[in-house]
Amino acid sequence: MFRPPASGGVGRYGLPRTAALVFFSVDARKELFSFLWRGINQHQSHCGIRAFLLFFSLIRLSTLGSPQRVSSMSTIFSTIAILGGAGKAGQPLVQQALQTGYNVRLLLRHPADFQLQHKQLTIISGDARDPAALTTLLQGCQALVSTLGNPKGEPAPMLSAVTAQLLPILQAQHIKRYIAVTSLYQTAHEQHDAGTKQAAAYMQQHYPLFMADRERELQLLSDSDLAWTYVRLPYLLEGPALISNVEARLECLLGPTITVADLAQFLLTQLHSPEYVKQAPFVANRQPA
């Protein structure tokens, strides 16, 4: 059973509040103004918008999170790695990351089948179970986002093994921010929400090996010093974003579905948010009353 990390304070969702001040490094300031300058001179509005949002996120860190979380989240990410980018959740994530202005490094088992091309997209051919491929993928990155699932037709769960291989590679490359998605609905506390309890029981009954693997994955993350976020998903729907109707909560499922576009946006906003660091929130589209 997953053992949650010890709480470090009494702020919102158990996050400690401090009066820590975030200082911008020279490199961070250069990158921030570079985005602004590109937006002005090349009419790339997304650059200026992204720079503003990153600036706002960094300032917000002065009042949210522990000193460790502040220091781990105070870097402007220009290059991110993505695992699972060819899947249902992964493709919209890659597209939105590129539209937002990130340089994206993507690991694919079958790169010839991936249609998207972009000057800021680097595709690495390989398997997530191969440490050499993971090392190549993460070179030059500041964060990793994973929508990786078990390959179709492979009966043995693999995600905890991938995570176990990732941890020392992330440490060696000084990457702290890691966001992953999961179908694990079992929580460490007693579940009082009937829908969440039913979903957890269904997954445990029909996919016990995979749920055990997901618990091992979460435990590995919990025992690490990464700034991880483990996003619990409902059923994924194709369709446009409904971002105004997206909610996240630590306690239980908020709804039965989320669109893949909304999920992509949520994952990207978490890159610079300390709110769910070392937490496993449920996310879903809000249901009409």
NORZI-V362216 format. One record per pair of residues at least 6 apart in sequence whose ideal C-beta (glycine too) atoms are under 8 Angstrom apart, sorted by the first residue. I is the first residue (numbers start at 1). J is the second residue. If there is no record, write none. Layout:
i->{I I}
j->{J J}
This chain:
i->{1 1 1 2 2 2 2 2 2 2 3 3 3 4 4 5 5 7 8 8 8 8 9 9 9 9 10 10 11 11 12 12 13 13 13 13 15 15 15 15 15 15 15 16 16 17 17 17 18 18 18 18 18 19 19 20 20 20 20 20 21 22 22 22 22 22 22 23 24 24 24 28 28 28 28 31 31 32 32 32 32 33 35 35 35 35 35 35 36 36 36 38 38 39 39 39 39 39 39 40 44 46 46 46 47 50 50 53 54 54 57 57 57 58 58 58 61 61 61 61 61 62 64 64 65 65 65 69 69 69 69 70 72 72 72 72 73 73 73 73 73 73 75 76 77 77 77 77 77 77 78 78 78 79 79 79 79 79 79 79 80 80 80 80 80 80 80 80 80 80 80 81 81 81 81 81 81 81 81 81 81 82 82 82 82 82 82 82 82 82 82 82 82 83 83 83 83 83 83 83 83 83 83 84 84 84 84 84 84 85 85 85 85 85 85 85 85 85 86 86 86 86 86 87 87 87 88 88 88 89 89 89 89 89 89 89 90 90 91 91 92 92 92 92 93 93 93 93 93 93 94 94 94 94 95 95 96 96 96 96 97 97 97 97 98 98 98 98 98 100 101 102 103 103 103 104 104 104 104 105 105 105 105 105 105 105 106 106 106 106 106 106 107 107 107 107 107 107 107 108 108 108 108 108 109 109 109 109 111 111 114 124 124 124 125 126 126 126 126 126 127 128 128 128 129 129 129 129 131 131 134 134 134 134 135 135 138 138 138 138 138 139 141 141 142 142 143 143 143 143 143 143 144 144 144 144 144 144 145 145 145 145 145 145 146 146 146 146 147 147 147 148 148 148 149 150 150 150 150 151 156 157 157 157 157 157 158 159 159 159 160 160 160 160 160 163 163 163 163 164 166 167 167 167 170 170 170 171 176 176 176 177 177 177 177 178 178 178 178 178 179 179 179 179 179 179 180 180 180 180 180 180 181 181 181 181 181 181 182 182 182 182 182 182 182 182 183 183 183 183 183 183 183 184 184 184 184 184 184 184 184 185 185 185 185 185 185 185 186 186 186 186 186 187 187 187 187 187 189 191 191 191 192 193 193 193 195 195 195 196 196 196 199 203 203 204 218 218 221 221 222 227 227 228 228 229 229 229 229 229 229 229 230 230 231 231 231 231 231 231 231 231 232 232 232 232 232 233 233 233 234 234 234 234 234 234 234 234 235 235 235 236 236 236 236 236 237 237 237 237 238 238 239 239 239 240 240 241 241 241 241 242 242 242 243 243 245 245 245 246 246 246 246 246 246 246 246 247 247 247 247 247 247 248 248 248 248 248 248 249 249 250 250 250 250 250 251 252 253 253 254 254 254 254 254 255 255 255 255 256 256 257 257 258 258 258 258 259 262 263 266 270}
j->{186 188 215 186 187 188 215 218 219 222 188 219 222 188 222 222 278 14 14 15 16 66 15 16 17 66 16 17 17 64 64 275 250 275 276 279 64 65 66 69 274 275 277 65 66 63 64 65 63 65 66 67 70 62 63 61 62 65 67 70 62 58 59 61 62 70 74 74 32 58 74 58 74 75 76 76 78 51 54 55 76 51 47 48 50 51 54 101 47 48 51 44 47 45 46 47 48 49 51 48 101 99 100 101 101 100 101 272 76 272 73 272 273 74 76 272 69 70 73 74 274 70 274 275 73 274 277 227 274 277 278 274 176 177 227 277 177 227 272 273 274 277 142 142 102 142 143 177 271 272 102 103 142 102 103 104 105 140 141 142 97 102 103 104 105 141 142 143 144 145 271 104 105 106 107 137 138 141 143 144 145 90 93 94 97 104 105 106 107 144 145 146 147 90 107 128 137 144 145 146 147 148 162 90 128 146 147 148 149 91 93 94 104 106 107 108 114 147 108 109 110 113 114 147 148 149 236 238 260 147 181 233 236 260 263 264 147 148 116 260 260 261 263 264 145 147 263 264 267 268 104 106 116 121 116 264 261 264 265 268 104 145 264 268 104 116 118 120 121 268 120 120 120 121 122 118 120 121 122 122 124 137 138 139 140 141 114 121 122 123 124 137 124 126 127 128 133 134 137 114 123 124 125 126 125 126 127 151 123 125 123 133 136 137 133 132 133 134 136 137 133 134 148 162 158 161 162 165 165 169 162 165 166 169 169 173 144 169 170 173 175 173 173 175 175 177 175 176 177 178 179 271 166 170 175 177 178 179 178 179 180 267 268 271 178 179 180 181 180 181 267 159 162 180 159 157 158 159 210 158 209 209 210 212 213 214 213 213 214 217 213 214 216 217 220 180 217 220 221 220 178 220 224 226 176 178 226 225 225 226 227 226 227 228 271 221 226 227 228 229 228 229 231 267 270 271 217 221 228 229 230 231 230 231 232 233 263 267 214 217 218 230 231 232 233 280 203 207 210 211 214 232 233 203 211 214 215 218 230 232 280 196 199 200 203 232 253 282 200 203 204 211 215 196 200 251 252 280 251 197 200 252 252 251 252 253 252 253 256 252 253 282 253 210 211 211 230 280 228 230 278 277 278 277 278 270 276 277 278 279 280 281 279 280 263 266 267 270 276 280 281 283 253 280 281 282 283 258 263 283 253 255 256 257 258 282 283 284 256 257 258 257 258 259 260 263 257 258 259 260 259 260 259 260 261 259 261 259 261 262 265 259 262 285 262 265 262 285 286 258 262 265 266 283 284 285 286 254 255 283 284 285 286 254 266 276 281 282 283 281 282 276 279 280 281 282 282 282 282 284 282 283 284 286 287 284 285 286 287 284 287 284 285 266 283 284 285 285 285 283 283 276}
